[in-house]
Amino acid sequence: HEILHHLTAENEYTQNYTSHLKGLRDTLYEELVSSLVETDYSMPRPKGEWMYYKRTFEGRSYGSYCRAPRSTDTEEVNDWDGSKDSPILPGEEVYLDVNELAANRTYCSVGSVSMSPSRELVAYTVDYSGNEVYELHIRNFTSGEDVVLKKTATGGGRGGDDND
């Protein structure tokens, strides 16, 4: 509690001391944001009968993990119109929307995401505290059921998504 009070006081001091720079700060922020492409996607990668990729959307803080059935039509992205409502590939499915996980939470960090060999289950780790205590979840695509298996302080298995 004492540390939080100290940090709050430091932030207030900094805001007051640099208040004359607010216009410059706002200009720099707008310039930075204007150069970002918020609605975008990662290159789809084949794995078995599916193509896997991630998407980001304008106005949303987190991305979504997606997949589409692999076929001759899904080997390349050529008809995407750039909108968030348009699928990247035909038959696109969002199998993990981090915005949904983060809803009504102050913190959310997905660690590792791995598909089962059957492609019917996805395992993922998520930290809701910021303390690097990750929950291991298993999601069933058919039923939509999401089960929390355990909490671990190992860092969530960061370092590689099975679909990247």
FENGI-V423982 format. One record per residue. N is the residue number from 1. RES is the residue in one letter. OMEGA is omega in radians with two decimals (* if undefined). Layout:
N:RES:OMEGA  N:RES:OMEGA
This chain:
1:H:-3.13  2:E:3.14  3:I:3.12  4:L:3.10  5:H:3.13  6:H:3.14  7:L:3.10  8:T:3.12  9:A:3.10  10:E:3.12  11:N:3.10  12:E:3.11  13:Y:-3.13  14:T:3.12  15:Q:3.13  16:N:-3.09  17:Y:-3.10  18:T:-3.09  19:S:3.13  20:H:3.14  21:L:-3.07  22:K:3.14  23:G:3.12  24:L:3.13  25:R:3.13  26:D:3.12  27:T:3.13  28:L:3.13  29:Y:-3.14  30:E:3.11  31:E:3.12  32:L:-3.11  33:V:-3.11  34:S:-3.13  35:S:-3.13  36:L:3.00  37:V:-3.04  38:E:3.11  39:T:-3.02  40:D:3.12  41:Y:3.04  42:S:-3.13  43:M:3.09  44:P:-3.13  45:R:-3.12  46:P:3.00  47:K:-3.08  48:G:-3.10  49:E:-3.06  50:W:2.96  51:M:-3.09  52:Y:3.13  53:Y:3.10  54:K:3.09  55:R:2.99  56:T:-3.05  57:F:3.10  58:E:3.10  59:G:3.11  60:R:-3.07  61:S:-3.02  62:Y:-3.13  63:G:3.11  64:S:3.05  65:Y:-3.04  66:C:3.02  67:R:3.08  68:A:3.11  69:P:-3.12  70:R:3.06  71:S:3.12  72:T:3.12  73:D:-3.05  74:T:3.13  75:E:3.13  76:E:3.05  77:V:3.13  78:N:-3.10  79:D:-3.12  80:W:-3.09  81:D:3.10  82:G:-3.13  83:S:3.14  84:K:-3.13  85:D:-3.10  86:S:3.11  87:P:3.09  88:I:3.13  89:L:3.10  90:P:3.12  91:G:-3.09  92:E:3.05  93:E:3.00  94:V:-3.12  95:Y:3.04  96:L:3.11  97:D:-3.08  98:V:3.06  99:N:3.08  100:E:3.10  101:L:-3.05  102:A:-3.09  103:A:3.10  104:N:3.09  105:R:3.12  106:T:-3.12  107:Y:3.08  108:C:3.10  109:S:3.09  110:V:3.14  111:G:-3.07  112:S:3.10  113:V:-3.12  114:S:3.10  115:M:3.03  116:S:3.10  117:P:3.13  118:S:-3.09  119:R:3.12  120:E:3.14  121:L:3.01  122:V:3.05  123:A:3.09  124:Y:3.06  125:T:-3.13  126:V:3.11  127:D:3.13  128:Y:-3.05  129:S:-3.03  130:G:-3.13  131:N:-3.11  132:E:2.99  133:V:-3.03  134:Y:3.00  135:E:3.05  136:L:-3.13  137:H:2.98  138:I:3.12  139:R:3.10  140:N:-3.12  141:F:-3.05  142:T:-3.07  143:S:-3.06  144:G:-3.12  145:E:3.12  146:D:-3.07  147:V:3.04  148:V:-3.11  149:L:-3.13  150:K:3.02  151:K:3.14  152:T:3.12  153:A:-3.05  154:T:-3.11  155:G:2.98  156:G:3.12  157:G:3.14  158:R:3.06  159:G:3.08  160:G:3.03  161:D:-3.13  162:D:-3.08  163:N:3.10  164:D:*
